[in-house]
Amino acid sequence: MLKQTIKMAIATILLGGSVAVAGNVTDVLSKQEALSHTALKAYKKHKAVALVKQIHEIKVQNHKLQKQVRDHEIRNLLVFLDICLDEMKTTLKKPYSKDNAQIIADLSVSIQEGTHYVKKHWKYN
């Protein structure tokens, strides 16, 4: 973690703040994407408690991104992803049921598609 922080600081100094922001965006979006792939499987195996902490960490970084993004459409999409993460966190805490599993599946797809769109948009800016 310390090495990563030092690398980020050097990149910021040498190349400017936008590189650090872009790296941060990529990291957060990659974590969101990974979460969308593992959430349903973890929920079905009754091992979703660890994901709740991961969701909290992603949400903290997501809030920072929302403040940095200037594009109104992308900012709104990040807010939507935040709402999906809240709903997923709430559902993951509930006992397993087919209905809750379907909610997790739907939220996973929404998070995956939204994250993909933000990543695609971010590459071109």
N, C-alpha and C positions, 0 to 999 in steps of 0.2 A: 504494500500500500504506500509506504514511504517512497519507494523508488518511482512508483507511478506518479505521485504528487510532485516529486522533483522533476521528472521528465515533463510534466504538464507545465510547471513553472518555467522551465528553460524554453519550452516551445512558445510560451506566451511572450517571454522576453525577446526571443530571437525573431519570431515570425508575426507577432501581434496577437491581440486578444481574440480575433475571429477564429483562429485555429483552435484555441482552447475551447471556445464555445462549440465549434463544430465537433470536436472530439467528445465533448460532454454530451451533446445531442445524440451522437451515434451510440455511445455507451448506454444511455438511458433507453433509447429506442430498442437496442438489441436486448436489453433486459426485459423490456415489455414484451417483445416478440417471443423470447424464450418462455416467459411466463404463460403466454397464450398457448404454447405448445404443451406445457406440462400440467396445467391446472386441472384439466378434466381427469387425466390419469391419476394424479395425486388424490383428487377428491374421491374417485372410485375405490382407491386403495386405503381410504381413511387416513391419509398422511398429509392432509391439507394445512395443518397448523403451521408448518414451516413456511408455507406460501404466504400466509397472512403477514408475517414479518417482511418478507420480500416485497409484497405489495406496498407496505408502508414506506419502505426505502425508495421504491420507484416513484411513489406519489410525491415524496419530498423533492426529488430531482425534477419531476414533471412540473411542479410548481415553479421551480427556478427557470425552467425552459419557457414556461408561459410568459414570464416577465421579460425574457430576452427576445422572443420572437416578435417581429413587427408586423408580419402578414396576419391580417385579421382572420382569414379563413383557417389558417394553420393554428392560430391561437384558440379559436373556437373548437377545432378538432382536438386539440390537447385537453381542453376542458371536458369535452365529451369522453375522451379516454380516461380522464380522471374520474368521471362519474361511473364509467364501466368498472374501473378498478375498485371503487367504493362498493358497488353492487356485488362484485365478485368476492371481495373480502367478507362482506356480510353473509353471502351464501355459503362460502367455504366453512364458516363457523357453525352452520346448521348440520344436523344429522343427515347422513346420506339418504337420498330418495331419488327416484327416477326423474321427478319433476325438477328437483334442485340440480341434478346432473345435466338436465337439458338447459337450465338457466346458465350453468357454467359453460356448457358447450357453445351456446349462443353468444355469451359475453366473450369467450375466447376468440370466436370468429370476428366479432366487432373490433376487439383489441388488435388482432392480427391485421385486419384490413386497414384500420385507421393508422396503425403504426407504419405499415408499408407505404401508405400514401404520404405520411409526414417524411419518412426517410427518402422517398423518391423526390419530393419537393425540396428537401434540404440539400440534396446533391446538386441541384441546379441553382442554388443561391449562394 
